[in-house]
Amino acid sequence: MDSQNKIKKVAKLPSRKFRLFLTFLGTAVSTVALTITTLAWFMSTLKGGAEIPDIGVDDEYAHSFSCALNSVPITNGSVEFTPFYPGNVHRKTLTFSLTNLSSKTFKMNLFFEQPAALEEVPYIDATGKWGNANYYYYLGSQIALTSVSLAIDGASPTFTSGAGNHLVETNSVGVVKGQVNGVANELTSIARFYIIQNVSVPASKTLTGTLEFTFVDNGTDQSMYFVDWPTTGVSRRSLSAFFYRGI
């Protein structure tokens, strides 16, 4: 009798282990299912929360900007300097309006990008018609920023002005004012031209500006710039701005 009972108890062990295994497996599967369901709900809640209208992300440099050259709106950010005669009466006027749409004050630099290869193309005097043969004539070397006027609510803010600088810096040897007409060597790199720097624009305020560019009369014959330069020459700049908080 004792032997039979022992045999019965031994026979039941596999069945009990199997039931325990099924119980453990069922609990594990339920836990995984609950975890997945909870995670899915949590992710859905986060996504849903991000779409609540009352919750938004503030663009700290949000702004609107418009500009015009001689009252003609510029829509592609490109300023074209076509041949024009020396002297203030022939100056080109660039006007702009910048509104700070963010909730904080930011600072701004306005500049012309470094010109690409086809944005400042010189006329090459191969025959020496206007002076030394094979001299390069850059229209930008004759154009200077001669006046900068800024206003916020009718008052002029403090800023660093680029007035007095030429679009293309060469040299002034032998001329009364301005820069020489042509240079002996091709310019392989023309620097970025800063128009204004370090101007603060308060939140919800509008900065307006008037910039005057003049073909400087350097006291010599500059006829090549409106006789032969237009046949091959190009002078164009991309207008850009950099926004920052300052220190």
Secondary structure per residue as TSV (DSSP state, phi and psi in degrees):
chain	resnum	aa	ss	phi	psi
A	1	M	-	360.0	-45.3
A	2	D	H	-61.5	-36.7
A	3	S	H	-65.8	-38.4
A	4	Q	H	-66.6	-40.9
A	5	N	H	-64.1	-40.2
A	6	K	H	-63.3	-39.9
A	7	I	H	-63.5	-41.6
A	8	K	H	-63.6	-42.6
A	9	K	H	-65.3	-41.3
A	10	V	H	-64.7	-38.4
A	11	A	H	-66.3	-30.0
A	12	K	H	-79.3	-18.7
A	13	L	H	-58.6	-49.3
A	14	P	H	-57.5	-38.5
A	15	S	H	-65.5	-42.0
A	16	R	H	-66.1	-41.9
A	17	K	H	-62.0	-39.4
A	18	F	H	-65.1	-40.9
A	19	R	H	-65.5	-40.4
A	20	L	H	-62.0	-40.4
A	21	F	H	-61.9	-45.2
A	22	L	H	-62.9	-40.3
A	23	T	H	-62.6	-45.5
A	24	F	H	-63.0	-43.5
A	25	L	H	-63.7	-42.3
A	26	G	H	-63.6	-41.1
A	27	T	H	-64.3	-42.4
A	28	A	H	-63.8	-44.7
A	29	V	H	-62.4	-42.7
A	30	S	H	-61.6	-40.8
A	31	T	H	-64.3	-44.6
A	32	V	H	-61.6	-44.8
A	33	A	H	-60.7	-43.1
A	34	L	H	-64.0	-41.3
A	35	T	H	-63.1	-45.1
A	36	I	H	-63.0	-44.0
A	37	T	H	-62.4	-44.3
A	38	T	H	-64.3	-43.4
A	39	L	H	-62.8	-43.6
A	40	A	H	-61.3	-41.8
A	41	W	H	-64.7	-41.9
A	42	F	H	-63.6	-45.1
A	43	M	H	-64.3	-39.9
A	44	S	H	-64.1	-38.2
A	45	T	H	-66.4	-42.7
A	46	L	H	-61.3	-45.7
A	47	K	H	-63.5	-43.2
A	48	G	H	-64.3	-39.6
A	49	G	H	-63.6	-35.7
A	50	A	H	-67.4	-18.7
A	51	E	T	-98.5	2.7
A	52	I	-	-66.8	126.7
A	53	P	T	-55.8	-30.0
A	54	D	T	-77.1	-11.2
A	55	I	-	-107.4	121.2
A	56	G	-	-141.2	163.2
A	57	V	-	-106.5	123.3
A	58	D	-	-80.3	126.3
A	59	D	-	-81.1	107.5
A	60	E	T	-69.1	-11.0
A	61	Y	T	-123.1	25.2
A	62	A	-	-60.3	133.9
A	63	H	E	-160.5	166.8
A	64	S	E	-125.5	146.0
A	65	F	E	-144.7	138.8
A	66	S	E	-145.7	151.8
A	67	C	E	-152.6	163.6
A	68	A	E	-149.1	148.7
A	69	L	E	-113.2	117.7
A	70	N	T	50.7	45.0
A	71	S	T	72.5	4.7
A	72	V	E	-99.6	118.1
A	73	P	E	-57.0	139.6
A	74	I	-	-102.9	119.6
A	75	T	S	-108.9	-15.4
A	76	N	S	-111.7	7.4
A	77	G	S	74.7	6.7
A	78	S	E	-107.4	126.2
A	79	V	E	-105.2	120.7
A	80	E	E	-99.4	124.0
A	81	F	-	-104.4	99.3
A	82	T	-	-88.4	163.5
A	83	P	-	-56.0	133.6
A	84	F	-	-147.5	157.7
A	85	Y	-	-73.1	151.4
A	86	P	S	-62.8	151.0
A	87	G	S	112.6	153.1
A	88	N	G	-61.1	-30.4
A	89	V	G	-64.9	-20.1
A	90	H	G	-105.1	15.5
A	91	R	-	-63.6	157.6
A	92	K	E	-107.8	134.3
A	93	T	E	-111.6	120.8
A	94	L	E	-105.3	121.5
A	95	T	E	-114.6	148.1
A	96	F	E	-147.5	161.2
A	97	S	E	-138.5	126.2
A	98	L	E	-126.5	122.0
A	99	T	E	-111.5	128.6
A	100	N	E	-81.5	109.7
A	101	L	-	-95.6	1.8
A	102	S	S	-87.5	-178.8
A	103	S	S	-96.4	2.4
A	104	K	S	-134.9	158.9
A	105	T	-	-69.1	138.5
A	106	F	E	-131.5	162.8
A	107	K	E	-104.5	158.0
A	108	M	E	-143.4	141.4
A	109	N	E	-114.7	134.9
A	110	L	E	-114.8	132.5
A	111	F	E	-155.6	162.8
A	112	F	E	-93.7	129.6
A	113	E	-	-62.3	156.4
A	114	Q	-	-57.0	124.8
A	115	P	-	-66.3	142.0
A	116	A	-	-75.3	173.4
A	117	A	T	-56.2	-34.3
A	118	L	T	-98.6	9.1
A	119	E	T	-100.0	-15.5
A	120	E	E	-140.6	85.0
A	121	V	E	-102.4	124.0
A	122	P	-	-83.9	162.1
A	123	Y	E	-92.6	132.1
A	124	I	E	-106.1	116.6
A	125	D	E	-85.0	84.2
A	126	A	T	-68.4	-24.9
A	127	T	T	-99.5	-7.2
A	128	G	-	77.0	29.6
A	129	K	S	-63.4	-36.6
A	130	W	S	-109.8	5.5
A	131	G	S	159.0	-133.9
A	132	N	S	-70.1	142.7
A	133	A	T	-66.1	146.6
A	134	N	T	64.7	27.5
A	135	Y	E	-82.4	150.7
A	136	Y	E	-102.4	131.9
A	137	Y	E	-116.7	111.8
A	138	Y	-	-104.0	122.2
A	139	L	G	-60.5	-37.9
A	140	G	G	-60.7	-22.3
A	141	S	G	-73.8	-13.7
A	142	Q	G	-103.6	-6.4
A	143	I	E	-103.9	124.8
A	144	A	E	-121.6	149.8
A	145	L	E	-80.5	109.0
A	146	T	E	-101.7	-13.9
A	147	S	E	-155.5	136.2
A	148	V	E	-132.3	124.5
A	149	S	E	-130.6	123.4
A	150	L	E	-123.7	152.5
A	151	A	E	-151.5	141.9
A	152	I	E	-131.6	116.1
A	153	D	T	54.8	38.6
A	154	G	T	82.7	-4.5
A	155	A	B	-112.1	146.9
A	156	S	-	-84.7	123.3
A	157	P	-	-79.2	166.0
A	158	T	-	-81.4	143.0
A	159	F	-	-167.2	169.3
A	160	T	E	-101.4	122.4
A	161	S	E	-98.2	144.7
A	162	G	-	-95.2	9.8
A	163	A	T	-58.9	139.2
A	164	G	T	100.2	-13.8
A	165	N	-	-94.1	149.8
A	166	H	B	-94.9	152.3
A	167	L	S	-59.6	-37.9
A	168	V	S	-123.9	118.0
A	169	E	-	-86.8	120.8
A	170	T	-	-120.2	-103.4
A	171	N	-	-159.0	168.9
A	172	S	-	-120.9	22.0
A	173	V	T	-66.1	122.5
A	174	G	T	87.2	4.9
A	175	V	-	-120.7	153.6
A	176	V	S	-70.1	-41.5
A	177	K	S	-151.6	166.9
A	178	G	S	72.6	-149.5
A	179	Q	-	-126.9	164.8
A	180	V	-	-63.2	156.6
A	181	N	S	-67.7	-47.8
A	182	G	-	-134.3	164.1
A	183	V	B	-126.9	152.9
A	184	A	S	-72.7	-29.6
A	185	N	S	-118.2	144.8
A	186	E	-	-65.0	140.8
A	187	L	-	-86.9	117.8
A	188	T	S	-89.4	-15.0
A	189	S	-	-147.9	125.9
A	190	I	-	-116.1	126.6
A	191	A	-	-71.1	157.1
A	192	R	-	-59.2	142.6
A	193	F	E	-109.1	111.0
A	194	Y	E	-84.6	122.9
A	195	I	E	-87.3	-55.1
A	196	I	E	-139.0	150.4
A	197	Q	E	-139.5	153.4
A	198	N	E	60.3	39.5
A	199	V	E	-99.3	129.9
A	200	S	E	-91.7	133.8
A	201	V	E	-120.8	108.3
A	202	P	-	-63.6	159.1
A	203	A	T	-57.0	136.9
A	204	S	T	66.4	13.7
A	205	K	-	-106.3	158.6
A	206	T	E	-117.6	128.1
A	207	L	E	-99.8	125.8
A	208	T	E	-114.3	148.7
A	209	G	E	-143.5	147.1
A	210	T	E	-127.3	120.0
A	211	L	E	-119.6	130.6
A	212	E	E	-115.3	126.7
A	213	F	E	-111.3	131.1
A	214	T	E	-123.9	137.3
A	215	F	E	-78.7	102.6
A	216	V	-	-71.5	127.8
A	217	D	-	-76.1	109.3
A	218	N	-	-93.2	7.9
A	219	G	S	86.5	4.3
A	220	T	S	-123.5	176.0
A	221	D	-	-72.6	113.9
A	222	Q	-	-110.4	24.9
A	223	S	T	-60.6	-27.3
A	224	M	H	-58.7	-24.9
A	225	Y	H	-78.0	-16.2
A	226	F	H	-125.0	12.8
A	227	V	H	-112.7	-59.8
A	228	D	T	-104.0	-29.8
A	229	W	H	-54.8	-42.1
A	230	P	H	-62.2	-17.9
A	231	T	H	-68.6	-30.2
A	232	T	H	-135.1	-18.5
A	233	G	-	-78.2	152.9
A	234	V	E	-142.8	138.6
A	235	S	E	-140.8	105.7
A	236	R	E	-140.7	147.9
A	237	R	E	-137.1	145.8
A	238	S	E	-96.0	124.5
A	239	L	E	-86.9	128.9
A	240	S	E	-137.6	165.3
A	241	A	E	-137.3	150.6
A	242	F	E	-124.4	127.2
A	243	F	E	-110.3	141.8
A	244	Y	E	-157.8	169.7
A	245	R	-	-91.4	-25.9
A	246	G	-	85.5	178.2
A	247	I	-	-109.3	360.0
